Amino acid sequence: MKQSIRAFAVGLFTAGIIMLIVNYFDSNKVKDISEMPMDDVVSQLKDKGYRVVSESEYISLSMNKDASKETAGQNVATKDEKAENKEKQDENTKADSKKQTTPPSTSKTEDTKKDANQEQKQEQEKAKTFTLKIESGMPSSTIAKELAANGIVDNADKFIDFLEKEGYAVRIQLGEFKLTSDMSYEQVAKALTR
C-alpha cells in the first residue's frame, strides 16, 4: 500500500514539474489587453479588419451623420411641400372648372365640402405624424433631437431628462415607430420602449 501511494505521489510531482517547464518556456504567451501598449492593440485590431475610432472622432462622425439626416429630412419635406402645393393647385383648378359648369344651387354644397376638407387638413396639420427609425448604437440625445426637429416633442433637453429620470433611456428598442405630435412624453417613451 505504501509503495502505490508513493508511486502516485511521484507521478503527480513529475506531471507538475513538466507542466511548469512547458508553461515557462512556452513562446506563445497570450498577453492581457490591459498590459499591452495602446498602439499594439490598435495595430492588432486593424490587422483583423476592425476600424478603431477615438471618442472624439466617434462624436464628430455621429454629429455629421445627424446633420446629413437633418438635411435629407429637409429635402424630403420640401419635396412633400411641393407635392402638396401642386395638389392644392390641381384641386383649385378643378373646383374652378366645376363652379363654371355647375348651377348656383350646388355651389353651397361644394362650399360646405370645402370647409370640411379644410377642417380635416387643419386637424392633420395640428397633429403631425412622424416615423422614427432607431438604429443600433443611436444615443437617446440623437433620438430626442430628431423628435424635436420633427415637432413630436417641444424640447429635446426636457425629453432627454424625462427619459433618464423615468428610466426609459436604457430600455429604448430598435425599429421604426410611428409617433404623433399630440402624444405626451410618457406616451412617446412607452412607444419607444414597447
Contacts in CASP RR format, 6 or more apart in sequence:
PFRMAT RR
TARGET T0000
AUTHOR 0000-0000-0000
METHOD contacts of the structure
MODEL  1
MKQSIRAFAVGLFTAGIIMLIVNYFDSNKVKDISEMPMDDVVSQLKDKGY
RVVSESEYISLSMNKDASKETAGQNVATKDEKAENKEKQDENTKADSKKQ
TTPPSTSKTEDTKKDANQEQKQEQEKAKTFTLKIESGMPSSTIAKELAAN
GIVDNADKFIDFLEKEGYAVRIQLGEFKLTSDMSYEQVAKALTR
33 41 0 8 1.000
42 52 0 8 1.000
45 52 0 8 1.000
46 52 0 8 1.000
53 61 0 8 1.000
62 139 0 8 1.000
62 142 0 8 1.000
66 142 0 8 1.000
66 145 0 8 1.000
66 146 0 8 1.000
69 146 0 8 1.000
70 149 0 8 1.000
95 110 0 8 1.000
95 114 0 8 1.000
98 110 0 8 1.000
99 107 0 8 1.000
99 110 0 8 1.000
102 110 0 8 1.000
126 181 0 8 1.000
126 182 0 8 1.000
127 180 0 8 1.000
127 181 0 8 1.000
127 182 0 8 1.000
128 150 0 8 1.000
128 151 0 8 1.000
128 152 0 8 1.000
128 180 0 8 1.000
128 181 0 8 1.000
129 178 0 8 1.000
129 179 0 8 1.000
129 180 0 8 1.000
129 181 0 8 1.000
130 147 0 8 1.000
130 150 0 8 1.000
130 151 0 8 1.000
130 152 0 8 1.000
130 178 0 8 1.000
130 179 0 8 1.000
130 180 0 8 1.000
130 181 0 8 1.000
131 176 0 8 1.000
131 177 0 8 1.000
131 178 0 8 1.000
131 179 0 8 1.000
132 143 0 8 1.000
132 146 0 8 1.000
132 147 0 8 1.000
132 152 0 8 1.000
132 176 0 8 1.000
132 177 0 8 1.000
132 179 0 8 1.000
132 192 0 8 1.000
133 175 0 8 1.000
133 176 0 8 1.000
133 177 0 8 1.000
134 143 0 8 1.000
134 172 0 8 1.000
134 173 0 8 1.000
134 174 0 8 1.000
134 175 0 8 1.000
134 176 0 8 1.000
134 177 0 8 1.000
134 192 0 8 1.000
135 174 0 8 1.000
135 175 0 8 1.000
136 174 0 8 1.000
140 160 0 8 1.000
140 163 0 8 1.000
140 164 0 8 1.000
140 169 0 8 1.000
140 172 0 8 1.000
141 156 0 8 1.000
141 160 0 8 1.000
143 172 0 8 1.000
143 192 0 8 1.000
144 153 0 8 1.000
144 156 0 8 1.000
144 157 0 8 1.000
144 159 0 8 1.000
144 160 0 8 1.000
144 163 0 8 1.000
145 156 0 8 1.000
147 153 0 8 1.000
147 156 0 8 1.000
147 159 0 8 1.000
147 179 0 8 1.000
147 188 0 8 1.000
148 154 0 8 1.000
148 155 0 8 1.000
148 156 0 8 1.000
148 159 0 8 1.000
151 181 0 8 1.000
152 179 0 8 1.000
152 180 0 8 1.000
152 181 0 8 1.000
152 183 0 8 1.000
152 188 0 8 1.000
153 159 0 8 1.000
153 185 0 8 1.000
153 188 0 8 1.000
158 185 0 8 1.000
159 185 0 8 1.000
159 188 0 8 1.000
160 169 0 8 1.000
162 168 0 8 1.000
162 185 0 8 1.000
162 186 0 8 1.000
162 189 0 8 1.000
163 169 0 8 1.000
163 172 0 8 1.000
163 189 0 8 1.000
166 186 0 8 1.000
166 189 0 8 1.000
168 189 0 8 1.000
168 190 0 8 1.000
168 192 0 8 1.000
168 193 0 8 1.000
171 193 0 8 1.000
172 192 0 8 1.000
172 193 0 8 1.000
173 192 0 8 1.000
173 193 0 8 1.000
173 194 0 8 1.000
177 191 0 8 1.000
177 192 0 8 1.000
179 188 0 8 1.000
179 191 0 8 1.000
183 191 0 8 1.000
END
